[in-house]
Amino acid sequence: MARIPPPVAAVRTAVRRGLADLPADALVLVACSGGADSLALASATRFLRGRAGLVTVDHGLQEGSDRRARSVAAWARGAGFDPVRIETVSVAGLPGGPEAAARTARYTALGSAASELGAAAVLLGHTRDDQAETVLLALARGAGPRGLAGMPARRDLLRRPMLDVARADTRKACAALGLAPWEDPHNTDPAYARSRVRASALPALVAALGPAVLANLARTAALVAADTTALDELAVTALEASRSAAGLSIPSLTALSPAVRGRVLHSWARELGAPGGALAYKHVVAMTALVSEWHGQGPVHLPAGIVVARRCDDLVRVVPAHIK
């Protein structure tokens, strides 16, 4: 029996572990751009699963993107994927920069395809290197624990089975299997922060601290994610215990640890209608001050025109016309 090249084995082992809980006949969809990471993921999934489909998303952001999508779909059909879908999306009018808009459009399309086809999971090809980049970007932006937790291995139908696999191994796996990956020019475009981190920041860290820095950053994300999950669970219980007829009880909030209280206030603000993407650290700090640093200050203005204030022993939502 021919020996399986170690990079191929590494990818297959990661995918096998990532899908171990699913029935053998459950439909799994692979999100594949044609790049080395998603191509290696797709190949491993097809090897391991009798029933696997593939979705490639055409964002329409590059000339010839439709041809690329058709090429990926043709390869997938030849490899035995069924069903194979091309999802064409538009990023026009979506919030955030080009990267965020494309991500939103892509995940929406993947979710719709999974729902329509009855898929049990959608696999994404993010690697350990992607996770390290995510953590470094979160640090640079001053993100809290949720940002430092990086990309989750699972969220709803989305799964990232290769977060412990090096990007270099996906390239080697493709080479060993005779696959020709597509090189996305956006990955080397300095206009994008992630591209700059990939091209300059991470190589500089590796040169200064050694190659283990990539695995260590990814490991940090996993550790922070576990802690964040535990604190979030405590905050769910604390939010219910802190409710009052008017809003939230100040004495109950005061008794909470700062980490849990901040999460409670963040969740409450989301309940009131503040959009998560616009709700920032400064808003939570301002609400916290109404609880723990009260000296008669005025109300706190949250995104979407939401206003909260302290009234006696409660934190309440107020109508702007009634603010005094």
Secondary structure, DSSP 8 states (H G I E B T S, - for coil): -----HHHHHHHHHHHHHTTTS-TTS-EEEE--SSHHHHHHHHHHHHH-SSEEEEEEE---STTHHHHHHHHHHHHHHHT-SSEEEEE---TT-SSSHHHHHHHHHHHHHHHHHHHHT-SEEE----HHHHHHHHHHHHHTT--HHHHT-S-SEETTEE-TTTTS-HHHHHHHHHHHT------GGGG-TTSHHHHIIIIIHHHHHHHH-THHHHHHHHHHHHHHHHHHHHHHHHHHHHHHHB-SSSEEHHHHHTS-HHHHHHHHHHHHHHHT--TTT--HHHHHHHHHHHHS-SS---EEEGGGEEEEEETTEEEE--GGG--
